[in-house]
Amino acid sequence: MKTMKIATKIFLAVIGVLLVAAGIVCLADPMGAVSTVAWVVGLVLLISGISTAIYYFVFGSFLVFAFPVLLSAIGHILFGVIFLQHPDGTSRVFIVLYGMLLILVGLAAAAVAFAVRHFVENKAVFTGILIAGLAAVVLGIVTLASDTAGAVLIAIPVGLGLLLMGIGYIALDVRLIRGDRAGETPKYFKDVDDKPGPSATA
């Protein structure tokens, strides 16, 4: 249907532009991007806590383990409020956790490299895994040592991912527009377009 095609093109264009814009913002302001993520997480926790509380008060009498549900709701609400009230402090927590994760992943990769060094014929595999692991450890230490560096290390992959996703959406939208102008019917719409309308069946 023509209406579906137009709506899909608009949807792809809007989502693509928003993702590209978000990617650019992440790359341009890493610290702000991490704070925004903290704020969004806080909002999600708050909404989740309120929803869980409503669920408890409506269905609590039917639940066997009602008290843990109430505790979960209270915890979500409290952490949500804390995240929303202190996004900068929360972003610092994210950076610390990210740095620790990098160190753990790096150490695990190095351990795997040494564990398999006698089982691989190509020493380049061992060397590559070991270097990647050591690099992750170094990046983890840098992340823990500097908030700015940690924010950059978080924002770069996230920003690039958002940017690439946005470009993909826009490229798909352009492909649909060009195909429509050339008289091609995309596979996505074929089944819909082939169905007879109400006037044809009447």
N, C-alpha and C positions, 0 to 999 in steps of 0.2 A: 504494500500500500504506500501511496505517495506520502501520506502523513507520517507513517512510521519511518520512512527514509529521511524525511526532513528532520524529524525529532532526533533520530540517531546521529545525523550529521552535526546538529547543534550540540548534542550531548558530548560527542567526541571532541568537538572544537573547544567547548568550555572546559572540560576535564583536562584536555591537553594543555591549554593555556595556563590553567591554575597549577598544574603539576610543574610546568616549566618555571612559572613565577616562584613557586615554593622552592624549587631547586636553586634558582638564582639567589633567593633570599638566604638559604642555608649557606651557600658558598660565600656570599658577601658579608654575612654577619653570623659567624659560627656560634658565638656566645649567646646571641639573641635567639638563634635557632634552638639551642639546647634548652634555654629557658622556656621557649614556646612549647617544646615537647613536654617539659615538666608541667606546664600549665594545662596542657591537653590531658595528660595522665591524671592530674588532679580533678579535672572536670569529669572524666570518665569514672573515676573512683567515687566521686560525690553522687553522680547519677546512679551508679550501681548500688551504692549504699542506701540511697533513698528508695530505689526500687525493691531492694531486699527487705527493707524495713516495712514497706507497704505489704509485701508478700507475707511477712511474718504476722502483721496485725490482721490480715485478712484470713490467712490459712494456718496460723500458728497453732490453733486448737486441734488441727488435724495432723500435725507433724509429730513424729516420735522424738526427733532431735530438734526441737524448736529453739532451745536456748543457744546452741551454736549458730543457728541462723541469725538470731538477734545480735550475738557478738560479732558476727561477720558484717552485719549491716552497720553497727556502731564503728567498727574498725575502718571500714571503707569510708564512712562519712568523715571520721576524724582525719585520716590520712588525706582524703580529698581536700578538706579545708586547709590542712597544713601545706599541701602542695600548691594550692591556689594562693594562699597568703604569702608563701615564701618560695616562689619559683626559682630564684637565684640560688638559694641554699639547696633546694632539691636538685637543681642542675649540677651542683657540685657533687652531690651523692651519685648522680648518674655517671659523672666523669670518673669518680673513684672506682665505681663498680666496673666501668668499661676498661679502665687501666688494669684492674685486677684480673678481669677476664682475659685481656691480651697476654698478661704474664702467664696465666695458667695454661692458655692455649699454646703459647710459645714453648713452655716447659714440656707440655705433653708431646708436642711435635718433635722436640729434641730427643725426648725419651724414646719415641717411636723410631726415630732415625737410628739411634744407637742399638735398639732392639733388633732391627731388621738389617743391619749393616752386613751381617754374615750370610744373609739369605738372598741378597740382590747381587746380580752379576755386574750391573751398571752402577758404578760408584757415583755417577752424577745424580742418581735418585737420592742416595743417602745425603750427598752434599746439599742438594736442593732443599730437602726437608729440614736439614739441620740449619741452613741459612735462614729459611723462612721462620723457623721456630725462634732462633736467636733474634731476628728482626722484630718479631712480635713481642718478645721480652723487652727489648730496648724501647719499642714504642709504648709498651705498657708503663715502663719506668718514667718515660718522658711525660706520659699522660698524668701520672700521679704527682709528678714534680711541678707541673704547670697547668693551671686551669685553662689558660688560653690555648696551649698546645693540645690539651685533651679535647677542648671544644672543636678545634680545627680537625682533629683526627676523627671525631664523630661526625661533624658536619660535612666533610668532603665526600665520604662514601654515600651518606644519605642524600646530600645535594645532587651528586652525580646520578644516583639511582632515580630520584624524582625527575631530574632533567631528561634522562633517557626515556623514562616512561612517558613523559609529556610529549616528547618528540615522536615517540611511537604512535600515540593517539592522534596527533596532528597528521602524521604521515598516512595513517589509515583513513582519516577523514578526507584528505586530499585524494587518496586513491578512490574512495567512494564517489567523490564529486566528479573526478575525471571519467570514471566508469559510467556514471549516470549520463554525462554529456555525450559519451560515445555510444550510448544506447545499450550498454551492457547491464545485465541484471545480476548483482552480486548473489552468491550462493546463499547468503544469510536471508535474503528477501525472496528467494525463488518460490519456496513453498507458499509463502503468504500471497505473492502476486498471482500464483497460478490458481488460487482458490476463487471460485465464482462469488461475486458479491451478492447482496440481497436482491438486487434488481434482476440478476441473471437467473436466480432460482425461483423467482416469483412467477 
